[in-house]
Amino acid sequence: MFVQVFQGRTSDADGLRAALDRWMAELAPGAVGWLGSTGGTTDDGRTIEVARFESAEAARRNSERPEQGRWWAETEGFFDGGATFRDSTDVVVDLQGDPDQAGFVQVMQGRTSDPTRAWQLMAQDPEAWAAFRPDVLGSLAIGHDDGAYTVVLWFTSEAAAREGERKELPLELRPAMEEMDKLSVGTTEFFDLPQPLIASPGGSRTT
């Protein structure tokens, strides 16, 4: 899988959302190899979008379409100061449900001192994590250069996610979480998306 993360700030969230909706309606049907997208804008205007493709070649073909170029020329103006792009094939997907049904999305961005070990810890005890957090429909972990990462978490609803945050971590899951915390470098940034735009080739949905 190939993933492209693009982000920035916007002072016109409605206009940007309308542009993204138009991409889903008009351009997505011709985007061969596109697997889906998740994104949105936080209450303070931070915007992040994550697009998934079968391969880097599929993403390149999409970006080279004339209609894609015209759409981006119109859309980039909604990003105050422009958007930044990061591509990655270092991707781990973990699904417990259907992300397309998520009512709330949280994206985390940070840095780890040991990406390999962090990925191993994230993959541990999937059944225990699913039992502890049934509100989590799935996650998408994306590795970037120098230990940086983006993680997308799909939740059934914001209320369920907040309730889950307040639950006490089971004893068997604490060692892995404590080690993850020790590997963390700097401050982790959180993007809470109460009205995510979630789309896949089977259709798109906004909340």
N, C-alpha and C positions, 0 to 999 in steps of 0.2 A: 504494500500500500504506500502511496505517496500522499503527503499532506501539505497543504499550504495554509499558513496562518498569516492573516493580515489584520492590522489594527491601527488605531489612531484615536483622535478625539473629534467629536462633532458637536456643533451647536444647532444642528437641524436633524434630530433623531428621526422625526417623522418623514422628512424628505429622503434620508438615507434608507429607511425601512421600505419606502415605496420603491426606491431604485432596486433594492434587493428582491422585493416581491416581483418586480418586472423581470429580473433575471430568471427567477424560478419559472415564471409563466411563459416567457418568450425564448429564452436562450437555453434553459436546462434541457428541453427535449432534444436538442442537437449536440449536447455535450457528451460525446461518446467516451465511456470510461469514467465518467463522474459517478461517485458512489453516494454522495450526500454532503450536506453542509449544516453547520450549527453555529449560531452566533446571536449577537444582540448588542444592546447598548445599556450601560449602567445608568443609574439615576444621575450621576455626575458627568455624563457625556463621554465616558470611555467606551469605545466600540472595539469589538473583537469578533472575527469571523474565522471559522475553521472549515476548509473545503477538503474533501477526501476524493482521491482518484485511484484507479487501478494501478497506475504507474506514472512515472515522471513524463514518459512519452505522451500519455493520454492528456496530462495537464498541459504539456507544451502545445499539443494539437488544439486544445481548447483556447489557449491564450492567443494562438495565431489566427483564429477565426476573425474575419473582418467585423462581424457583429459584436464579438466580444470586445474588440478594440474600441468600437463606437460607444458601447455601453460603459466601459471604464472611463473613457474621456468625459462622459457626462456625470459619472458617479464619483470620481475622485474629488470633485469640488465640494462634496459634503464632508470630507475629512479636513478639519482645520489644520493647516500646516502639512497636509499630505499623509499618506499611509505608509507603514513599514511592512515588509513582506519577509517571511522566513519559510523555507522549504525543508522538508525532512522525509526520509524513508525509515527513520528509527522510530517505529510506531508499535505500540502494544495496545490491543483492544481486549477489553474484558466486559462481557455482556451478561447480565442476569435477567434482562427483560428487553423490551422494545424501546430504544431511545427515541424513536419517532413519536412516542406517546408521552414524553416528558413534559411536565407542566412547569418545570423550573430547571435552570442550568447554572452551574457554577464553573468558572474557568480559573485555574490557578497557574501562576507563572512564578518561577523561582530558579534556584540553582542548587546543585548538589555536588559535593566533593568527589563522589564515586558513583557515576551514573549506572555502571553495571550492577553494583550492589543494590542501589536504590530500586532498579527494575526487578531484581530478584526478590527483594522484600515486598514489593507491590504485588508480586504473583503468589505470595505465600497464603495459605489458608483461605482459599476462595469461598469454601462452603461456610466457614465460620464468619467471614465478613458478610456474606449474603444473609445469613441468619441474623446477624447483629444489626445490619442496615438494609432492611427490605425496601426502604424508600429509594435506594440507589438502583437505577435501571441499567447502568453501565458506565464505563469510563474509557477514555482514549488518552493514552500517555504518549507524548511526542517529545523526542530528544532533539536538542539543538546543539550548537557548538559550545565548547568550554563548560559543559555540565549544565547548561541552561535547559529548562523544560517548560512545556505547556501541558496541563492536564485538564481535560474536559470531563465533567461529571454531570450525568443526566439523572434527575430526580423525578419521582412521581408528582410531587408538588412542593411548593416552598414551605408550606406548613409542616409537611412530613419531614423535610430536610432540617428545619429548625428543631423539630422535636428530636430527630436523630442526633443532632449536634449536642444535645443536652444529656444524652444517655452516657452512662459510665462504661468505659471501655472494659470488656472482659479480660480477665487475667491472662488468658492464653494469647491475646493479641497485643498485649502491652510491650513485650520485648521488641517486636518488629517496629512498632510505632516509635519507641524510644530511640532505636537505632536510626530510623529515618530522620528523626529530629536532630540527631548528632551529625548526620551527613549534610544537613541543610546549611547553605551558605547565604548570609544576608537575609533580606526580608522577602517574604512571599507575598505577591500581589494577588488579590482576589477580585474577580469580576462576577458579581451577582447579576444574573439576567432573569428577572421575573417575567419578562415577556419575550422569550426566545423565539427566534425564527429557525425552525427545524425543517429540513427538506431532504428528500431522497428521490430517486428516479420514480418511485411509486406515487409521488405527490408531495405537497408541501403543506405545512401547518404552522400557524402562528397562535400564540396564546395571549 
